[in-house]
Amino acid sequence: MNALAATNRNFRLASRLLGLDSKLEKSLLIPFREIKVECTIPKDDGTLATYVGFRIQHDNARGPMKGGIRYHPEVEPDEVNALAQLMTWKTAVADIPYGGAKGGIGCNPRDLSKSELERLTRVFTQKIHDLIGIHTDVPAPDMGTNAQTMAWILDEYSKFHGHSPAVVTGKPIDLGGSLGREAATGRGVVYATEALLAEYGKSIKGMTFGIQGFGNVGSWASRLIHEKGGKVIAVSDITGALKNTNGIDIPELLKHKEATGSLKSFNGGDSMDPNELLVHECDVLIPCALGGVLNRENAADVKAKFIIEAANHPTDPEADEILSKKGVIILPDIYANAGGVTVSYFEWVQNIQGFMWDEEKVNQELKKYMTKAFHNIKNMCQSHDCNLRMGAFTLGVNRVARATILRGWEA
């Protein structure tokens, strides 16, 4: 099932649990605005290349729309639509005053030079600058984009609208980025894991973890779990996979990856088939890579007791059912990876106030938001007698529905 169908399905189940009016349900599903633009740039060799860019603004009932911009060959409207909708529910679950949006350009950033990426980003910004804004829609980095991309968007946007640091988040610190933003998604995953394990009288210390994906989120989650005494016994990324039953030395692995760009030939673990990672023996499995990795083919073989969805939509609905029957506890993506957007919100607040926080305050506030959200989800689970995914969806959808009704959506 693709991401859009799965998101719509979860939304409809939540809507039924909440007893929403069918007209309201339909209105909550339809995006506020869909933007598709053509971005033509001169390549370094003088030829012209055209790329298609999207920005889907899903909902603004609770505040400005918020969401990443990804540069990836498979960016297409359905996927962007699903992710924009997920952002609407995710910001509501975290209880931050935003709606959802998502954007992207269909390109392979690895095939473009830095100057080509800059030209592409600037052309994209020129095409959408009057449709984004501090109180309208605030982009952020995503797959294939980073702080530098945000710096280019900020600069291009400011040419039209004057200095506006709050128009994007995930910026370099020197341009008004927030301390703690880089680690935020991974740190939020760890706070979410702690909140879940505490429910079962457990803590990270002494538990074993399998982590799929060793990019920004996976590497930060691994580092923080290691610091808290958890044993990361298996990791993988596109370069390969490693296992070590005694626990991998994460600081050493980070140095190795920094030096070689790969997990291969690291002498602190044995190499393994990357596909095996998802079904490897461990207490907690954290998928931090692409969507749809847990499906009906491999779900029955998963040995982890807890799954923390650090990636967007890593578990297919079919896998969801199989895992639930096995008694596996799944912490859903719309809560588990909300640390990034929460600290993006802190960055936006700091930019608007013109007053920056120290890292300790950022992390403290993040922990507060993640812990509170978990307890709110648990309350919804009890009210509606449902699992954590439906607890999170009913929490998010209910908040957006309430805001929509209060604003007078039928007028």
C-alpha positions in Angstrom: 0.0 0.0 0.0 1.4 3.4 -0.9 1.9 6.1 1.7 -1.1 8.1 0.6 -3.5 5.2 0.8 -2.1 4.1 4.2 -2.3 7.6 5.6 -5.9 8.0 4.3 -6.8 4.6 5.8 -5.4 5.6 9.2 -7.2 9.0 9.0 -10.6 7.3 8.2 -10.2 4.8 11.1 -9.5 7.7 13.5 -12.4 9.7 12.0 -14.7 6.8 12.7 -13.5 6.4 16.2 -14.1 10.1 16.8 -17.5 10.0 15.1 -16.7 12.9 12.7 -19.3 14.3 10.4 -18.7 12.9 6.8 -18.6 16.4 5.3 -16.0 17.5 7.9 -14.0 14.3 7.3 -13.9 15.1 3.5 -12.9 18.7 4.1 -10.0 17.6 6.4 -8.6 15.2 3.8 -8.6 17.7 0.8 -5.3 19.7 0.7 -5.7 23.5 1.0 -3.4 24.1 -2.0 -1.3 22.1 -4.4 1.5 23.8 -6.3 3.5 22.3 -9.2 6.2 24.4 -10.9 8.8 23.9 -13.6 12.3 24.7 -12.7 14.7 25.2 -15.6 18.4 25.8 -14.9 21.6 26.0 -16.8 23.9 23.1 -15.9 27.6 23.6 -15.4 28.3 22.4 -19.0 26.0 25.1 -20.4 23.0 22.8 -21.3 19.6 23.4 -19.9 17.8 21.0 -17.6 14.2 21.1 -16.3 13.0 19.7 -13.0 9.5 19.6 -11.6 8.9 21.0 -8.1 5.9 20.5 -5.8 4.6 22.2 -2.7 1.4 20.7 -1.2 -0.1 22.8 1.6 -2.5 20.5 3.4 -4.1 22.4 6.3 -3.8 25.7 8.2 -6.5 25.5 10.8 -4.1 25.4 13.7 -1.4 27.7 12.3 1.0 28.3 9.4 1.7 25.2 7.4 5.0 23.4 8.0 7.0 20.7 6.3 10.1 19.6 4.6 11.4 20.0 1.1 13.0 16.8 -0.3 15.2 16.4 -3.4 14.8 12.9 -4.6 14.3 11.1 -8.0 11.0 9.6 -6.8 9.3 12.8 -5.6 5.7 12.7 -7.0 2.4 14.3 -6.0 0.9 11.4 -4.2 3.8 10.9 -1.9 4.2 14.6 -1.2 0.4 14.7 -0.5 0.6 11.9 2.0 3.6 13.5 3.8 1.8 16.9 3.9 -1.2 15.3 5.5 1.0 13.4 7.9 2.6 16.7 8.9 -0.9 18.1 9.7 -1.6 15.3 12.2 2.0 15.2 13.5 2.1 18.9 14.4 -1.3 18.4 16.2 0.0 15.4 18.1 3.0 17.3 19.3 0.6 20.2 20.1 2.6 22.9 18.2 0.6 25.6 16.4 1.2 24.5 12.8 -0.6 22.8 10.0 1.0 20.4 7.5 2.8 20.9 4.1 5.4 19.1 2.1 7.4 19.9 -0.9 10.0 18.4 -3.2 11.9 18.5 -6.5 12.2 15.4 -8.7 16.0 15.2 -9.1 18.9 13.2 -7.9 21.0 15.6 -5.7 24.0 13.3 -6.1 24.1 14.0 -9.8 24.1 17.8 -9.4 27.1 20.0 -8.4 26.8 22.4 -5.5 26.3 25.3 -7.9 23.6 23.5 -9.8 21.8 22.7 -6.6 22.0 26.3 -5.6 20.6 27.5 -8.9 17.8 24.9 -8.7 16.9 25.9 -5.1 16.8 29.6 -6.1 14.6 29.0 -9.1 12.2 26.9 -7.0 12.1 29.7 -4.4 11.4 32.3 -7.0 8.4 30.2 -8.2 6.9 29.7 -4.8 8.0 32.8 -2.8 4.6 34.4 -2.7 3.0 31.2 -1.5 5.3 30.5 1.5 6.0 32.9 4.4 6.5 33.3 8.2 2.8 33.1 8.9 1.8 31.1 5.8 4.0 28.1 5.2 7.5 27.4 6.7 9.7 24.9 4.8 12.5 22.8 6.4 15.1 20.3 5.2 14.2 16.7 4.3 15.8 13.9 2.3 18.4 15.3 0.0 18.3 18.8 1.4 20.1 20.4 4.4 20.9 23.6 6.2 22.7 25.0 3.2 19.6 24.5 1.0 17.6 26.4 3.7 20.2 29.2 3.6 19.7 29.6 -0.2 15.9 29.6 0.2 16.2 32.3 3.0 18.5 34.4 0.9 16.3 34.2 -2.2 13.1 34.8 -0.3 14.6 37.8 1.5 15.3 39.5 -1.9 11.5 39.7 -2.3 10.3 40.2 1.2 13.2 41.7 3.3 15.2 39.8 6.0 13.0 37.0 7.1 14.9 34.3 9.1 11.7 32.7 10.3 10.6 31.7 6.7 12.5 28.4 6.9 13.8 26.2 9.8 16.8 23.9 9.9 19.0 26.8 8.9 22.8 27.1 9.7 23.3 28.5 13.2 25.0 31.6 11.8 21.8 32.5 10.0 19.4 32.1 12.9 19.3 28.3 13.1 18.5 26.7 16.5 21.1 24.9 18.6 20.0 21.3 19.0 18.1 21.2 15.7 20.5 18.8 13.9 20.1 16.2 16.6 16.4 17.0 17.3 14.7 14.1 15.4 17.1 11.5 16.7 16.9 13.0 20.2 13.1 13.1 20.0 13.1 9.4 19.0 15.1 8.6 22.2 12.8 10.7 24.4 9.8 8.9 22.8 11.4 5.5 23.4 12.1 6.4 27.1 8.4 7.4 27.5 7.2 4.1 26.0 9.6 1.8 27.9 8.8 3.6 31.2 5.2 2.4 30.7 6.5 -1.2 30.8 8.8 -0.6 33.7 11.9 -0.6 31.5 14.6 1.8 30.5 17.1 2.2 27.6 19.9 0.9 29.8 20.6 -2.7 29.1 18.1 -3.1 26.3 19.3 -4.2 22.8 18.6 -2.1 19.7 18.6 -2.7 15.9 18.8 0.5 13.9 18.0 0.6 10.2 19.4 3.8 8.6 22.6 5.6 9.8 21.9 9.0 8.4 21.1 12.0 10.5 18.3 10.4 12.6 19.8 6.9 12.9 23.3 8.1 13.9 22.0 10.6 16.5 19.6 8.0 18.0 22.4 5.4 18.1 24.8 7.9 19.8 22.2 8.9 22.5 21.1 5.3 23.1 24.8 4.3 23.5 25.3 7.2 26.0 22.3 6.1 28.0 23.6 2.5 28.3 21.6 0.9 25.6 23.3 -1.8 23.4 23.1 -1.1 19.7 23.7 -4.6 18.3 22.9 -4.0 14.6 23.0 -1.0 12.3 22.6 -0.7 8.5 22.5 2.0 5.8 22.9 2.0 2.0 26.6 1.1 2.3 26.1 -2.1 4.3 25.1 -3.5 7.7 26.9 -4.6 10.9 26.1 -6.7 13.9 27.8 -7.3 17.3 26.0 -9.1 20.0 28.1 -7.3 22.7 27.0 -3.9 21.3 28.7 -1.8 18.7 31.0 1.0 19.8 28.9 3.8 18.3 31.5 6.7 18.8 34.1 4.6 17.0 31.6 3.7 14.2 30.8 7.4 13.8 34.5 8.2 13.4 34.8 5.3 10.9 31.8 6.5 8.8 33.1 10.1 8.9 36.5 9.0 7.6 35.4 6.4 5.0 31.8 7.4 4.2 30.7 3.8 4.7 29.9 1.3 7.4 32.0 -1.3 5.5 35.3 -2.6 6.9 34.6 -1.4 10.4 36.4 -3.8 12.7 34.0 -3.5 15.7 31.4 -5.8 14.2 30.6 -8.5 11.6 29.0 -7.6 8.4 25.5 -8.9 7.7 22.8 -8.7 5.0 21.1 -5.3 5.3 17.7 -7.0 4.8 18.4 -9.2 7.8 18.5 -6.2 10.1 14.7 -5.8 10.4 14.3 -9.4 11.6 17.5 -9.5 13.7 17.1 -10.6 17.3 16.8 -7.4 19.5 14.5 -5.8 22.0 13.8 -2.5 20.1 13.8 -2.0 16.4 14.2 1.5 15.1 13.6 1.9 11.3 15.1 5.3 10.4 15.3 5.0 6.6 12.6 4.8 3.9 8.9 4.0 4.1 7.3 0.6 3.6 10.3 -1.5 4.9 8.1 -3.6 7.2 5.6 -5.5 5.0 3.7 -8.7 4.8 6.8 -10.5 3.5 9.0 -9.9 6.6 6.6 -8.8 9.4 6.1 -12.4 10.7 9.8 -12.8 11.2 10.4 -9.6 13.3 11.8 -10.6 16.7 11.8 -7.1 18.3 9.3 -6.5 21.1 9.1 -2.8 20.4 9.2 -0.9 17.1 9.9 2.9 17.1 9.0 4.4 13.8 11.7 7.0 13.3 11.1 7.0 9.5 7.9 8.1 7.8 5.5 5.2 7.2 8.0 2.4 7.6 5.2 -0.2 8.5 2.7 -1.2 5.9 -0.9 -1.6 7.2 -0.7 -5.4 6.4 2.5 -5.6 8.5 0.8 -3.5 11.2 -1.8 -6.2 11.6 0.6 -9.1 11.6 2.8 -7.4 14.2 -0.1 -6.4 16.4 -1.3 -10.0 16.5 2.3 -11.0 17.6 2.0 -8.5 20.5 4.7 -6.2 19.1 4.3 -2.6 20.4 4.6 0.0 17.6 5.3 3.6 18.5 3.9 5.4 15.4 5.8 7.8 13.1 3.5 10.7 13.6 4.6 10.9 17.2 8.0 9.1 17.3 9.8 11.3 14.8 8.1 14.6 15.8 11.3 15.9 17.5 12.5 17.5 14.3 9.4 19.6 13.7 9.1 20.4 17.4 12.6 22.0 17.5 11.8 23.6 14.1 9.0 25.3 16.0 11.4 26.4 18.7 13.7 27.8 15.9 10.8 29.7 14.4 9.8 31.1 17.8 13.4 32.2 18.5 13.6 33.9 15.1 10.3 35.8 15.6 11.4 36.9 19.0 14.9 37.7 17.9 16.1 35.9 21.0 18.1 32.7 20.8 18.0 29.9 23.4 21.0 27.8 24.6 21.1 24.1 23.7 20.1 22.9 27.2 16.9 24.9 27.1 16.1 23.5 23.6 16.6 19.9 24.7 14.7 20.4 28.0 11.7 21.9 26.1 11.8 19.0 23.6 11.7 16.4 26.3 8.8 18.2 27.9 6.8 18.2 24.6 7.6 14.6 23.7 6.7 13.3 27.1 3.5 15.3 27.3 2.5 14.1 23.8 3.0 10.5 24.8 0.7 10.8 27.8 -1.9 12.5 25.7 -1.7 9.6 23.2 -2.1 7.0 26.0 -5.2 8.9 27.2 -6.7 8.6 23.7 -5.8 4.9 23.7 -7.8 4.5 26.9 -10.7 6.6 25.7 -11.1 4.8 22.4 -9.7 1.4 23.4 -7.2 1.4 20.5 -3.5 0.9 19.9 -0.8 3.6 19.9 -1.1 4.4 16.2 -4.8 5.0 16.5 -4.2 6.8 19.8 -1.9 9.2 18.0 -4.2 9.6 14.9 -7.3 10.3 17.0 -5.3 12.8 19.1 -4.1 14.7 16.0 -7.2 14.5 13.9 -9.4 15.5 16.9 -7.3 18.6 17.5 -7.4 19.7 13.8 -11.2 19.0 13.6 -11.9 21.0 16.7 -9.8 24.0 15.4 -11.6 23.7 12.0 -15.1 23.7 13.6 -14.2 26.6 15.9 -13.0 28.7 12.9 -16.4 28.1 11.1 -15.5 25.9 8.2 -19.1 25.7 6.8 -19.5 29.5 6.3 
